[in-house]
Each structure stands twice: as structure tokens, then as C-alpha cells.
Amino acid sequence: MTGRIPPAVSIPRSPTDVTPQWVEDVLATEVRSVDVTPIGTGQTGATYRLAVKYATDTTGLPDTFAVKLSSQDDAVRDRVALGYRSEHAFYTDVADVVRVPIPRHFHCEISEDGGDFVLLLADMAPAVQGDQIAGCTAAEAELAVRALAGLHGPTWCDPRWSEFEGLVMSTATEDAMKGLGDVAVMASQMTLDRLGSRMTPEDRDTITEAMSAVTPWLMADRDRFALMHGDYRLDNLLFTPDRSHVTVVDWQTLGVGLPARDLAYFTGTSLTPETRSAVDRDLVAAYFAELSAYGMTDYDVDACWHDYRVGMLQVPFLSVLGCAFSISTERGDDMMLVMMQRGCQAIRELGSLDLVRAP
């Protein structure tokens, strides 16, 4: 018997609950002190850096960690509980199956109602987050698309993921796809009401037409599917300072669908139109080369290019949903506008809507 008092909570609700004793219980090693400082803006969650001092020498445990908690805003916490469930499901049931580069995780726990959540990760500093508005270079994009194949390849056309409980948006039934199509049309109008005055008429038309085609878009090419990140873009990627390695974070939007939707969403939102149009065939080829290592014998680079063009509708689809159902902020609005402008131009240049409308 050590005489220690158990922690008041097993899942910290706030940073003050991340005590030395809680860290000690999670890591199963004696902890002398923990210093907690915030990281980022915490729009859907609250992330902190932990500096840990151990009571004895430890092997294999870092001195700093990142800990992600549910939002400190109760309204946000309740609204994104499904996202917490998704991230918990990823780290407990998916992380060991896929080969996408992710931070080492030490602990992940969620309450029964999904509202209280904690994820303890290795601190990735000095890696830095991508800048969604500024965009990335072609070399950074290649790192990202090659990493993405490590998610899609190990889950390619595996039916167990279609019924996976961690999915945020299910398209398993025709009714679900029709429902998402209706929501997309509603969200597009809400988005245009909010930001349409800052868009070109051409982009407004592209968004309206693309969102009216969401149901047939979701129904097409259903013989090719994999587990999807769902929000694969620069803000959810961490790059080492020398830009030699990328790590993928934020697994709150897991889905199953046409894998190239993730690919197109990344290039369509994270590259300037000039860069994307110059390198997207090379990026698709790089992604396909990585994907091929997982043994897809009935899939070729031409089919991948087709799927990439079709998948570009993922940009306005996720952007209008995010815009319509989030609180307006200056950076958030600017980011959504840039993403939609880039994606709409890509849709037009790639003839994506023509493929969706084709019989």
C-alpha cells in the first residue's frame, strides 16, 4: 500500500485536472510534477503541452507530451461529441492497422456519453502545423499524399470498415446518401448567405451545382472504398522544420468512401491553383505508387486519376458543411473562402461535374 489518494477524475475535464497523480496513473511511473500550457486555439477541443518531471529515471518516456481534452465550452463539447468518439475509435481500433504517420499515443479514454475525452500523445515539437491559407509547396504536398496512402492501402475495400462504429458520416444506405445530399443543399445556401458576397459569381454557381449533385456523387464508384480521414488538409498536418517528414493529426472525421476524395480534398484546398494544376498529375502518380505497395491488383493509375477528378467535390462538400454549422470567425471565414475558391477552380479545370453527371 502506498497510501496515495486516487485521482478525483479518470478523464480530465479541464487542464487543472491534469495533475501529477493523473499522469502517474496513466504512465504507470512515479511523477514529481507536471507543467501544463495551452497549444493552439481549441475550436473543437482543448490541447495542452505537458512538461513532466519524473521522480526516478525513466526509459522510453518523453519529458513533454501533448494532451487533448474535450472543449471547455459545454455547447461545443456537446456538438462535437461524435468527433471525440471518432478520434477515440481511431487510436484504440485503427491506429495499429494503418501505416499513416501519426504521433505515438500513450492513453486514450472517453466517457459513455462521448462528452469527456482525453488523448495523451507524444509532443511533436519542433514540428509545425501547416498553414491552410498560405498553402504548401509541391514537395510538402508529395509528403502528404504519400502519407495518405498509408491510411487507404491497409483498409482498401475491407468490408469491416463500412460498419465501423467510429464513423462520423455514414453513407452505408441510400437513405443516408439522400439525406446528406439534402443537408449539402441546405448548407450551401447558408454558406452563400454568409460568404457569397465575397465570392465570384462563377464560384457561387459551382458551389450550387456541386452541392445539388452530392447524392449521385456519393452513390457513384462505390466498388472502391477505404477508411477516410475526412478532413485531410494542411491544418491537420505537422511538418518537421526541414520539411522531411509529416505527421497526421485530428481524427475526428473518420468516414468510408472513395479514397481519392481525401486526396483531392488535400490538393484542392492546400495548393494554390497554379501549383496544383502544374503538379496534380505527379501527385496522383506519387500517391498511386505508394498505394500500389498494398497489393491492389484491379486498380491502375488511370482509374486513380478519374477518382481524383470525381473526388474534388469533397472540397465544397466539406467546406459548406463546416461553414454552415460553425461559428463565424475572421480567420475561419477567410480560410473557408480560400478553400472554396481553390476547390471550385479545380472542379472546373478538371471537369469534375461532367464526370458526376455522366450516365
N, C-alpha and C positions, 0 to 999 in steps of 0.2 A: 504493500500500500504506500502510495506517495503522498496521500493527503491532499492532492490537488482538487480544486473545485471544478466540475465540468463547465464548459462554456455555456453562457446563457442561451445562445442560439447555435444551431448547427449550420445554418445558412445565413451569413451576414446580411443584414438588411441595409446597413449603412457602413461607411468606412470606419466609424468608431467601433463597429462590431468585429473588425478585422484585428483582433488582439493577438499578442504573442501566444496566448494559450490556444487560440483557434488555429493559428499557423502550426503550432507544435503538434496538435492533434492530427491535422491534415498530413503533415510531412513525417510524422512519427519520429521526431527527433527534438531534443530539448532546445528551446528558443529563448534567447535572453531579451531581445527587443525587436520591435517592428516599427519602421517609419513609413507612413502612408501619405503619398502625394498624388493629386489628380493628374490624369493624362487625357488630353482631348476635350471635346465639348459635351459628350454624353447625351446625344439626342435620343437614343432608344435604350441606352444602358449607361452605366457609370463605370469608368475604367480608372484604375489607380496603379501606381508603381509602389511595390513593397521593397524596402531595403531591410534585410533580415540579418540580425546578428545572432549567431548560434552560441549555445553555452559550451559546446565542445567542437572539436574539429569534425567536419563532415566531408564525405566523399560523394561526388555526383550531384550535390545540391548547389544551385547558384546562390549568390548573395542578393540578387534582385529578381523580382517576379513582376508580372502584370496580373492584376486580379480584376475580373469583370463582374459587376453586380447588376441586378435589375435597376431600372431607373429610380431615382429618388423622387420623381414626380408620380404620384399614385395614378393619375389619369393615363400617363404614358405607359406606366407599368402594366396596367390592365389591358391597354390596347395592344401591346406587343408581346403579351404572354405566349402567344403561339410561336413567335420568333425565338423566345427563350427555349421553348420545348424543342424547336428545330436545332438550335445550337447544342443543347444537351444531347439530343439524339445523335448528332454528328460525332461529337467527341466520345460518346460511350459506345456507339454501334457502327460507325462508318470509318472513323479515323484510321483504324488498323487495317482496313480493307483496301483503301485507296493509296495512291502514291503521290498525290499532290503535296507540295511542300507546305507544312503548317508548323506553328510553334509547338514545342514539346508541352504537353499538358500534364499537370500533376494532380488535379482534382476537378471534378465537375458534379454539381448536385443541383436539384431543382425540387421545389415543393409540389405537392399533389395538384394544386390549382394552377401551377405554372407561373405564379407571380413572383416568387422568391427564387433567385437563381444566383449561382456563383460558379465562376470558371477561373482556375488558377493556372496561369501559363508562364513559360519562360519569358523573361524580358528580352525583347528583340533589339533593344538599343545596342548600337547606334543606327540601326536600320530606320529609314524614314518612310512615312506614308506618301503614296503618290498624290499628285495634285490634279484633281479632276478637271478643274477649269483650265489650267495651263496645258494639260495633256502630257504625253510622254514621247520619247524618241522611238524610232523604228527598232533599235537594239533592245530597249526596255520592253517594247511590245513583244518581241520574239521570245524573251524570257517568260513573259506572262502566258503566251499561247502554248508554249511547250509545257509549262507547268500545268495548264488546264487539262492537257491530255491525260495527266496522272489521275484526274478525277473521273473522266469519261471512260477511259480504257478499261479499268478494273470492274466497272459497273455496266458495261455495254450490253444492252439487250438482255439483262438479267431480270426475269420477271419478279423476283422477290422485292425489288425496289419500287415497283408500281404500287404496292400496298404498304410501303414503309410508313410507320406511324409518325415519323418526323417531318413529313412533307407539309409545307406551308400552303401551297396551292395545288390541289388535286385536279387532274384532268382525266381521271380514270373512266368517267362516264360521259355520254353525250350530253346529258343534262348539265353536268358540271361545266363542260366547254361552252354550252349555250349561255349559261349563267355568267361565266367570265366575259363572254362577248358582250352581253348586256351591260355589265359593270364597266367594261372598257369604253363603250359609247358614252355612258353617263360621265365617266371620269374625264374623257376627252373634252366634253362640253364644259365641265367645271374648270379644267385646266385652261381652256381658251378664254373663259370668262375672266380668269385670274391673270393670265400672262399673254393672252392673244394680241393685245395692243403692242407688245414688244416683239412680235414675230412678223415675218414677211407673209404676205397672202399665200405664197407658194407653200410655205411650211405649214400654215394653218390648214390648207387643203390636203396636204399629205397626211397630217395627223388625223384629220376627219376620215379620210378614205381608208387609211391603215386600220384605224380602230373599228370601223364598220366591217372589216374583214377578219376580225380576230377569231370568230368561231370557225370558219373554214380553214384559217391558218393553223389553229390548234388541231384540227381534225386531219390535216394532211401529213403524210410521211410518218405515220405512227408505227411503221415497222422498224424504225431506227430510234432508239431511245437510250437514255442513260440517266444517272443521277446528275442533277444540275446544281451549280452554286446558286443561280438565280439572280445574283446582283454582282456579277464578276466585272469589276471596274477598278479604276486607279485608287479610289479612296479606300478600297478593301485589300490593297496590296502594300507590302512593305519591302523596300529595296535597300540592300546594303549600300554603304556610301560609295563603293566603287562600281555599283550597278552590275555586279557579277552574279547576284542571287536574289530571288524574290520569294516572299512568304505570303501565303494567302490567309486572310482572317475574315471574321464576321460570317458565320454560317447560319444566319437567322432566316434564310430564304430558300431552303432546300426544296427542290422540285424534281420532277421526272418529265423529260420531253426530248425533243430533237436536240442532240448535244450541241450542234453548231449555233444554237440560239445564244448560249454562253459566249461562244467565240465571236459572233457578230456583235453582240452587245458590248463586248470589250473593245473591239476595234472601232466600232461605230461611235462610242462615247469618249474614248481615251486618246484618240489620234485626231489631229487636225484633218479636215477633208483632203488637203493637199498631200499630206503624208500618207493617209490611208489609201487614197486612190493610187499612189505610187508603189505601195508595198503590200497591199492586201493579198494579192495572189501569192507572194512569197511567204506571207504569214500563214495563209491557209496551207501551203505546202509544208511549212515547218511543223504546224500542228498535226497535219496528217502523218508526217514521218514519225512523230512521237507516238501517235495513236496506233500506228501500224505495228508497233512493237508488242501490242497486246493481242495480236492474232486475229484481227477482223479480216477474214478471207473474202467476204462478199461486199466489200466497201472499197471504192477507189477514190482517187483524188478528184476526179470529175464530179462524182456524187457529193463529195465533201464541199466542193465549190458551189454546187447547186444548193446544198443545205445552208451554206453560209449566206448566200443571197436571200433565201427564204427567211433565214433566222434574223435578218436585220430588222424585222418588225418588232423584235424584242425591245429595241431602243424606245420607240414611242410607247409601247405597251407598258413597260415598267415605269417609264418617266411620267406618264399621265396618271398612273395609279399612285405613284409616290407624291406627285404634286397635288392631286385632288384630295388626298387623305392625310396630309401633313400640315403642320403649322407653317405659315409663311415667314421666312427669314430672308434677309438681304442676300446672304451667300447662298442659301438654299435655292432661292428663285434664280439667281444668276447661274448657278450650276445646272439647274433643270433646263434653262434656256439654251445653254451651250450644248448640253447633251442632245436635246431635241433638234437643234439646228444641225448638228453634225449627223445625227441619225437620219433625219429627213433627207438631207443631201445624199447620203449613202443609198437610201432606198431608191431615190430617183436615178442615181447613176448606175446602180446595179440592176434596175428593172425588177425589184423585189415584188412589187404589187402585181406585175404581169404574171409572175410565176404563181402567186397565190390565186389569182383569178383564172388561171389556165385550167381547163377541164381535166 
